[in-house]
Amino acid sequence: MYRIPVFLLVSVSLLFGSKGDLDCDLFKGSWVKDDSISIYNSTVCPFISKGFDCVKNGRPDQDYLKYRWQPDGCNIPSFNGRDFLERHKQKKMMFVGDSMSANMWQSLTCMIHSSFPEAKFSVIANSDNGLSTVTFPDYGVAISQHTDSFLVDLIKQKEGRVLKLDSITSGGELWKGVDFLIFNTYHSWFDTSVKSWDYFQVGDRLYEDMDRLEALKIGLTTWSKWIDSNLDPRDSTLFFMGISPDHAHAQDWNGTGSSGCVGQSEPVLGSIYPSWQMPGDSIMLSVFSEMMNPPNFLDIKLLSQLRKDGHPSIYTGQGSGFVDCSQWCLAGIPDTWNQLFYTSLLIMEGVNPGIRAPPPNVPPPHQSPILPPTPPAAAPPTPPAAVPPVPAALPPPSIPPPTPPVSPTPAVVPPPSGGSPGVPNLAPGPGQRGGSNETTPVEAPAPGQTSDEPTPSPPTPSLGPSPWAGPAPVPSTPSDQSESWMLRPLSLGLGHVILLVISTLLLDRQY
């Protein structure tokens, strides 16, 4: 039997969440004030780090919690914690990356706990391999966060801390056997205030510094090759978070003053952010376009750019001298990231999540019914070797043409020694398990660092000059085309589908 048309039809069904009747970009839209939004109480969620809990840290305003993300042309379903656990019984999820990954992981576990407080849980925090896990034992669901800010090896050698751009060893072993992997990396490559490495290494050569965008591209390329070589897309579903922006400079949103996000209490209105200069976007999409099994791209950049009011600012719990305009308050913006992640999973799993065009002047419902549990599915047939499986794709990213590389500005004021507001401090202690009512916060080292290890004073090795003057230019893409065919839904109407079915039947008869 000739199978290519069958795979093509499957890919189309995954790309449309409403049986093909609505082409909706979940990541293009605007923020709408909505006083009826129900959020979780961050002060009683057992999974939130001190630096993320803005309410507990004294933030007086609450309006930043009363905005709802409204995609253009459709609504998105409310998050349902019980349904999330039912659908993913006996599954493992892992968030891998920097403190933005920790932001999203803690948000998801709090959303589940708040939506379904009856679900028992246990935690293992701050283990030696940088892995923290929340488990819901009645469902066999484990949701982990692996602090790995660069996605490539950062190793202590005699020369000092070496960031090996072309090597993935121990970290990659943790990713194998995980059903859902959500990766991110960006800020740590450009943060000069808290430098977590002493040298770059490519092959046998050490470099004291190099163009950071080119370093990011080399590191992501190493990651992409590891993914294609080590993970089967039939066993592991991949996501990659887009760039989470900082709001350290008011001129980025045509504001005034020098305090960045401090004192901001409302989002940027509309669906356009004045400053789009994030050259890392084009590098990511360029790397993904070369992959055999590219990740599903969670394009959170625009919706996050518009929320200059969502950062901890001075409410980090670390004193008035510390300002964080990079990470996010919880509850807050990462909850919307997870709502879109949940919607994307429903679409990929063949469930109609109720995406539909919003009626005029009528807000969407805020409580969705519990979806029925997913019955056990028969194992899918193994596709022929000559035809690689088609990975699921999400609605297209809404990204402008790439701009010429610029020197990025550090996103975060350096934390005092001993930790970062973006690091989980789950209870109980390292390597122990606890019940749902037993929590004792445990501070963890900052991403990419070990709090009890002083920064070494390495000897000066023989260094070669950086061979890169800057990243290779990425071709400009017209605004009406995707950076990669993998990342844009195919525009197939009913007639196209009928023709494909007829073609399949004819080919069956012929062969």
Phi, psi and omega in degrees: 000141180271116195258352186302314179300326180297313178299322181297319179294321178299317181297323179294319181296330179283336186278341183243123182276352184235049178057028177085003185269356183211122176262100187242128174269106183298338189258007177243121182173212181206168179266134183241131177293132183209100183289348183272359182298135177257124181238164178278159179274106185296333185288345179244359176287127186282001187250359189270133174291153181304318184289343179267342187274078186296322180296313180295331180276005171103010179296122187278331183273149181237358184297332182295345178269000187247033177239140181244136177284124181243101176297153177290122172089000180197166173252164177239150184287155173290154178286139180231104186297320180294317178298321179301314180290320180300318184287339187238037177302139178061028180247154175247134174238146179217128171265127185235124178156215185263205184292339174293325175296319177296320175306310184290321180295312180295324176300312183298316181294324176292322179296319178295313183297320180288318182288330184221070186295342180289342183290123177289151179215161172221160183226147169230120189237146169057043177287168187298334182270012178076020184249129174238139188223134169251126182243138173251092194296329181294342181245352181068024181262127177239125181240115188244163171227124180250112179286108182210081194297333186249348182067003173233173188290133169239108192235140175275121178236180181297333179284339184134207180272119187246124176267105184272104188289342183244029184218133171226117182237269188296322181300318182297331179296330179288337184279339183289141178081007178264134186285323181227122180242128180240109185259156167203153170195143173182295192302321186296336180291336188244359183279105180270349182281328178234080184280122185259009176221162177253328182216148165272150173225131172231118186065233179260004185261137174258143179227130180293328175198166178199172178302122187292325178295321178291323176298317177300317181295318179296315180297316179294324178295319175300315179299315183297320179292323178296316180300310182297330184271338190241343184241133177270122182297344176282342182252330183232125176263126187253141170231154174225125178286137171291182185286126173272118188279162169256167178227054182276346185230115185297333180295342178297329178246025180063031177267184180232167178093175184239016184262003178061235184280353183298127178084359180284133186230003177211157182284171168286126183282153180091194184235020179231130176259130187302323184252118183251006191287093175221082186297344178296336178305306185294328178294314179301309184293329176295317178294316181298324183294341179267357184277147175287323179232078184291154179283162170283127189266115175271095189276076186276000190300304185298310183298331178278324177302323183288350186253066177295346182267000190263004184270159176299331180058237180270001184259060181257352184079012182241021177097158185291344181280354181252127180237128180241106177249023183242309179278180191233146174295147170234126001296160181164212189300319179301338175297323176290322175306314183287329175297320178287326174298314178300314178299318180297320177297318178300315180299313182294332180271009175080019180258135174280107185280007179086020176295130181202163178292134180288135176292153182301130172061019178240118180292154180287158176294151183252355176235112178268146178294155178292124179284146181296149179300147179283122178294153178302129182263145176293147180298131181292147178296145179289124181292155179299151184300331185283347184240105179293148179296144180273119181288154178292151179232151178258172176305153191293144174292146180256088188233131179287168177304142182297146178260161178302143182303140176234166178278110184295149178267135179308138188271337189229137172293135187300136177285156174294163182299142176111357177160177180224145179296347182265014185254132182296142175234054184296158172254156356276205183291174183305130173073008181247163181245148181220164179272179186289346181246015181239106182223128173227106186305141179233117180286143180242160177295156178296153180307130177081003182229165172237120192295332184264012179244117179293152178296123184290157173253088189287151171294156181274107179280174176283115186253144172265150176294150179297129182279359185250126174276346182160170182291148175297137182297139177265129183303139178291138182249131177305147187296339182265010179236152179279155174296333181210140179298336180293339190255007180232133177300142176286133182271081181250127176270182181298322180299319178297317182297318179299317179299320180294320179296316179299318179300319180297316180297318180296319180292324176301316182293324183290321186261000000 
